[in-house]
């Protein structure tokens, strides 16, 4: 299964939304990292103050070399986010991302709504907390990032 990914910067919420699927080669990871770095330039916050939402439900088991590359990316202090949430399926790839993100204070969720609620919650609730219903998003919001959940704290 060929690697695919999409990356969106949601500047008003200082949020990077990533969707990844398939099998990533070293070249795919390099392309992904370059695109992620370009997305970071669209944010308004200071370095390392952004949030990251990663939907990897479509990923398959990766080679050890790819897991090692992802681990290196996640550990890079230059691109590290303030909080990172992974939306994962129940599979071996879930165990792989937990191993790759072992040096991060990451949270893992089954739905995008739960992950987004955790990311946007200033109280930093545990990863298993329940979320409020989704509020319809304004038309100007980028469709590839999840809608704002209620309540959605605003950061200056």
C-alpha positions in Angstrom: 0.0 0.0 0.0 1.5 3.3 -1.2 2.1 6.1 1.4 -0.3 9.0 1.3 -0.5 12.0 3.6 -2.2 15.4 3.9 -1.0 18.2 6.1 -3.0 21.3 7.1 -2.2 24.3 9.2 -5.1 25.7 11.2 -3.4 29.0 12.1 -6.3 30.4 14.3 -5.9 27.4 16.6 -2.2 26.9 16.3 -3.0 23.4 15.1 -1.3 21.1 12.6 -3.6 18.4 11.2 -1.9 15.3 9.7 -3.5 12.3 8.0 -1.2 9.5 7.1 -2.0 6.1 5.4 -0.2 3.2 3.8 3.4 2.1 4.0 6.1 4.8 4.3 9.6 4.4 2.7 12.5 6.6 3.8 11.8 8.8 0.7 8.2 9.1 1.7 9.2 10.2 5.2 11.5 12.8 3.8 8.7 14.2 1.6 6.4 14.2 4.6 8.9 16.0 6.8 9.5 18.7 4.2 5.7 19.3 3.8 5.2 19.3 7.6 8.0 22.0 7.9 6.2 24.1 5.2 2.9 23.8 7.2 4.7 25.0 10.4 5.6 28.3 8.6 1.8 29.0 8.3 1.3 29.1 12.0 1.2 32.3 14.0 2.5 30.9 17.3 6.0 30.8 18.6 8.1 27.7 17.8 7.0 24.6 19.7 3.8 26.2 20.9 1.6 24.6 18.3 -0.7 21.5 18.7 -0.5 18.5 16.5 -3.3 16.1 15.5 -2.2 12.9 13.7 -4.7 10.6 12.2 -2.9 7.3 11.4 -5.9 5.0 11.2 -5.0 4.2 7.6 -1.3 3.3 8.3 -0.1 -0.3 7.9 2.7 -1.9 9.8 5.9 0.0 9.0 9.5 -1.3 8.6 11.8 -0.9 11.5 13.8 1.7 9.5 10.6 3.7 9.0 9.7 3.5 12.7 13.2 4.7 13.6 12.9 7.6 11.2 9.5 8.6 12.6 11.0 8.3 16.1 13.8 10.7 15.1 11.3 13.2 13.7 9.1 13.1 16.8 12.2 13.7 19.0 13.4 16.7 17.0 13.3 19.7 19.3 13.1 22.2 16.4 9.7 20.9 15.3 8.3 19.5 18.5 4.7 20.5 19.3 3.4 21.6 22.7 0.9 18.7 22.6 0.4 15.8 20.2 -2.6 13.5 19.8 -2.7 10.4 17.7 -5.9 8.9 16.3 -5.2 5.2 15.9 -6.8 2.0 15.0 -6.5 -1.1 17.1 -3.7 -2.8 15.4 0.0 -3.4 15.5 0.6 0.1 14.0 -0.8 1.5 17.2 2.0 -0.3 19.1 4.5 1.0 16.6 3.5 4.7 17.0 3.6 4.3 20.8 7.2 3.0 20.5 8.1 5.8 18.1 6.6 8.5 20.3 7.9 7.0 23.6 9.9 10.1 24.3 6.9 12.4 23.9 4.0 13.1 26.2 1.5 11.9 23.5 -2.1 10.8 23.9 -3.8 8.1 21.8 -7.5 8.2 20.8 -9.9 6.2 18.7 -11.7 9.3 17.2 -10.7 12.7 15.9 -13.3 14.4 18.1 -11.7 12.9 21.3 -8.2 13.8 20.1 -9.2 17.4 19.2 -11.0 17.9 22.5 -7.9 16.8 24.4 -5.6 19.0 22.3 -7.7 22.1 22.8 -8.4 21.6 26.5 -6.3 23.9 28.6 -6.8 21.7 31.6 -5.1 18.8 29.7 -7.5 16.1 30.8 -6.5 12.5 30.7 -6.7 10.9 27.3 -9.8 8.9 28.2 -12.1 11.8 29.2 -15.5 12.2 27.5 -16.0 15.1 25.0 -18.7 17.6 24.3 -20.7 17.5 21.1 -19.3 18.9 18.0 -20.4 22.4 17.1 -20.9 23.2 13.4 -17.8 24.9 12.1 -17.7 28.2 10.3 -17.4 28.1 6.5 -14.0 29.8 6.6 -12.4 26.9 8.5 -10.2 24.6 6.6 -12.2 21.4 6.0 -9.3 19.0 6.7 -8.9 20.0 10.3 -11.7 19.0 12.7 -14.3 21.5 13.8 -14.0 23.4 17.1 -15.5 21.4 20.0 -17.5 22.9 22.8 -16.0 24.4 24.9 -13.0 25.5 22.8 -10.6 27.7 24.8 -9.1 30.6 23.0 -5.4 31.2 23.2 -4.1 34.8 22.7 
